[in-house]
Every structure is written in structure tokens, then in C-alpha cells.
Amino acid sequence: EKGLTEKLKIQYSPTVLFFSPNKEIVARVNGYRNTTDFQYILDFVQTKKYENTDLATYLNKLEKKELYKLQANKMFKEIDDLSKIKTPVAIIFEDGSCTQCEHFHNKILKDKDVIDEFNKFTVVRFDATSKKEIITPDGKKTTPNELLASLKLDYRPGVLLYDNSKLITTIDALLFPFHFKEVLRYVSGKHYIDYPNSYLDYLRVRQDELIKSGT
């Protein structure tokens, strides 16, 4: 099971993979989705839209209701050129159709342990639909909309985590506060160096440490 997990590049649990009749992965669902978002994914697979496009492109082009107005947060910095930042960088993407952004602000971003880990990052938030020019930590000129498309990131709020100007991992799932802050720690603490193949390898060791310490 561990070997299959590594082969399929599983980063979170649960992860749901959809295969075509040709045994090709046509959709990957990392972590949890609410019923509305999961139905979009089921429709993508059932109607074989994967024959003409990928899941991220399909989801990003859907006509969705405006459900959410982007909220401010004091940890968000107004920076468009991220190439000169020396700390780890967290880029958060939200948009008006985000079904989990209210939960993200009201639950995740108010958790003390999450805040403590985020304080080790320079945190910026972009509208996923924006076409204004930004410069990524690795020096590429792009827009939030183009960056998401290039990474095929279909979840909102999606988070990109950089260290030393390199994209280390993404958060593209609904995580509980404990797991969210541990992904942040995985990057800010440079644990990705010791566990380069999978965040789950790090998490297994980390959970054992916490259990032994009585935390």
C-alpha cells in the first residue's frame, strides 16, 4: 500500500482517483470537497469531458454562482513582486465562487497554531480570476489566473508554498487546522529536505513525535 501511495504521488488522505477505461488517471481529488464541488467532478468524469480538457480547466470555466466576497486579513501583504522576499512565501488564491473560503477565514485562519506557523511566511492573497501582472518567487512574470492554469490548481482556497524561491508543495484540499499547520511546518522548517518524496512520510514521523511527547 505504501508503494502504491508513492507511485500515485498521494499527498493527502482521503484522495480519490478516477481512472478512464484505459487505466489513465483523469481526475484527482485531494482531501475533502463539499457536495457541490464533488458533483462538478463527478459530472466531469461521467460525461467524459476529460477527453477534451483537464479537470482544472473544466472547473475554472464553469459558470458558478457568486457566493463569497474576498475577506481582508492582517497577515496578507500587498506585494506583487515576490522574487525578492527572503522568507518562505505562501500564496493564497480565492475567488467569488469559493465554497470553502468562509470556513478558511473563520476556522483555519483563526487557529492559534496555524497563525504561529503562518508568521514564518510572507503571506499574499490573490483573486484567482485576476489578470494583473505579478512576479512569482522564482522570478517568473505571470498573472494569478495564468499561474493557476499552469499548475492546474482547481481548489479554492488554494495555497502555494515556496521556500528559497522554489515551489515546495500546494494545499489544494480542505484540511483540518492540525494538518494545515503541519504542511506549513513541513515547508518553513525545511523538513521537505529530509522527506522529499512525500509530505505523508514527514507526517507519520511528526505524529509519532507528538504522541511520545504527550502533545
C-alpha positions in Angstrom: 0.0 0.0 0.0 2.8 2.4 0.8 4.5 1.6 -2.5 1.3 2.3 -4.4 0.8 5.6 -2.4 4.3 6.7 -3.6 3.7 5.6 -7.1 0.5 7.5 -7.4 2.0 10.6 -5.6 -0.6 10.7 -2.8 -0.1 13.7 -0.5 -3.3 13.7 1.5 -5.9 11.4 2.8 -8.5 10.9 1.6 -7.5 11.1 -2.0 -9.9 9.9 -4.7 -8.5 9.0 -8.2 -10.7 8.4 -11.2 -9.4 6.2 -14.0 -10.5 6.1 -17.6 -11.3 2.7 -19.2 -7.7 2.9 -20.5 -6.4 2.9 -16.9 -5.3 6.5 -17.1 -5.9 8.9 -14.2 -8.4 11.5 -15.5 -9.2 13.2 -12.2 -7.6 13.5 -8.8 -9.4 14.8 -5.7 -7.0 15.6 -2.8 -8.7 15.7 0.5 -12.3 16.7 1.1 -14.8 18.5 -1.1 -18.3 19.7 -0.3 -21.2 18.1 -2.2 -21.5 20.9 -4.8 -17.8 20.8 -5.8 -17.7 17.0 -5.7 -20.7 16.8 -8.1 -18.8 19.0 -10.6 -16.0 16.5 -10.6 -18.4 13.5 -10.9 -20.0 15.2 -13.9 -16.6 15.8 -15.5 -15.8 12.1 -15.3 -19.3 10.7 -16.1 -19.7 12.9 -19.2 -16.1 12.1 -20.3 -15.1 15.8 -20.5 -11.5 14.5 -19.8 -11.3 13.5 -23.5 -11.1 17.2 -24.4 -9.8 19.0 -21.4 -8.3 18.6 -17.9 -10.2 18.8 -14.7 -8.7 22.2 -13.6 -9.5 23.9 -16.9 -13.0 22.4 -16.8 -13.7 23.6 -13.3 -12.3 27.0 -13.8 -14.5 27.6 -16.8 -17.8 26.6 -15.2 -20.4 29.2 -14.7 -20.7 29.4 -10.9 -22.7 31.5 -8.5 -21.1 34.4 -6.7 -21.0 33.0 -3.1 -18.2 34.9 -1.4 -16.6 38.3 -1.2 -12.9 38.3 -0.6 -12.2 39.0 3.1 -9.3 41.0 4.4 -6.8 39.6 6.9 -3.9 41.5 8.6 -1.4 38.8 7.7 -2.0 39.3 3.9 0.7 41.6 2.4 0.1 43.7 -0.7 3.1 42.6 -2.8 3.1 41.8 -6.5 6.9 41.2 -6.9 7.6 38.1 -4.7 11.0 37.4 -6.2 13.0 39.4 -3.6 11.4 38.0 -0.5 13.8 36.1 1.7 11.3 34.3 3.9 9.2 31.3 2.9 6.2 32.5 0.8 2.6 31.5 0.9 0.3 32.5 -2.0 -3.4 32.1 -1.3 -5.9 32.1 -4.2 -9.6 32.8 -3.6 -12.5 33.8 -5.9 -16.2 34.7 -5.7 -17.4 31.1 -6.3 -15.3 29.7 -3.4 -17.4 27.4 -1.3 -14.8 26.9 1.4 -13.3 30.4 1.8 -15.7 31.4 4.7 -14.6 28.3 6.6 -11.0 29.1 5.7 -11.2 32.5 7.3 -13.4 31.7 10.2 -11.8 28.4 11.2 -8.4 27.9 9.8 -7.0 31.4 9.9 -8.2 31.9 13.5 -6.5 28.8 14.8 -3.5 29.9 17.0 -1.2 27.1 15.8 -1.9 27.9 12.2 -1.3 31.6 12.8 2.0 30.8 14.5 3.2 28.8 11.5 1.9 31.4 9.0 4.0 34.0 10.9 7.1 32.3 9.5 5.9 33.1 5.9 5.3 36.2 3.9 1.6 35.7 3.0 -0.1 37.2 0.0 -3.6 36.6 -1.3 -4.7 37.0 -4.9 -8.1 36.8 -6.7 -7.8 33.7 -8.8 -9.5 35.5 -11.7 -7.1 38.4 -11.6 -5.1 39.2 -14.7 -2.8 41.8 -13.2 0.9 41.1 -13.5 2.8 39.5 -10.7 6.3 38.1 -10.3 6.5 34.7 -8.6 9.2 33.8 -6.0 11.2 32.1 -8.7 11.1 35.2 -10.9 8.5 34.4 -13.5 6.2 37.2 -14.8 2.6 35.9 -14.9 -0.9 36.7 -13.6 -2.8 34.9 -10.8 -5.1 33.5 -13.4 -2.3 32.2 -15.6 -0.3 30.8 -12.7 -3.3 28.7 -11.5 -3.9 27.4 -15.1 -0.2 26.4 -15.5 -0.3 24.5 -12.2 -3.8 23.0 -12.9 -4.8 24.1 -9.4 -8.6 23.8 -9.2 -9.3 24.1 -5.5 -10.2 27.3 -3.7 -8.8 28.5 -1.4 -5.6 27.0 -3.0 -2.3 27.7 -1.4 1.2 27.6 -2.9 4.1 27.3 -0.5 7.6 28.4 -1.6 11.0 28.2 0.1 14.3 29.5 -1.3 12.4 30.7 -4.4 11.1 27.1 -5.2 7.6 25.8 -5.1 7.7 23.1 -2.5 4.1 22.0 -2.2 0.5 23.1 -2.6 -2.6 22.9 -0.4 -5.4 22.0 -2.7 -7.8 20.4 -0.2 -10.0 21.1 2.8 -7.7 20.4 5.7 -8.3 20.5 9.4 -6.2 23.0 11.4 -3.7 20.4 12.6 -2.9 19.2 9.1 -2.9 22.7 7.7 -0.3 23.9 10.2 1.8 20.8 9.7 2.0 21.4 5.9 3.2 24.9 6.7 5.8 23.5 9.2 6.9 21.0 6.6 8.0 23.9 4.4 9.1 26.6 6.9 11.1 24.0 8.9 12.7 22.7 5.7 11.5 19.2 6.5 10.9 18.7 2.8 14.7 18.2 2.5 14.6 15.1 4.7 11.3 13.9 3.3 11.4 15.0 -0.4 9.1 12.2 -1.8 6.0 12.8 0.3 4.6 15.1 3.0 2.9 11.9 4.4 6.3 10.5 5.2 7.0 13.6 7.3 3.6 13.5 8.9 4.0 9.9 10.1 7.2 10.8 11.9 5.8 14.0 13.2 2.7 12.3 14.7 4.9 9.8 16.4 6.9 12.7 17.9 3.8 14.4 19.2 2.4 11.2 20.7 5.6 10.4 22.5 5.8 14.0 23.8 2.2 13.8 25.1 1.1 16.7 22.9 
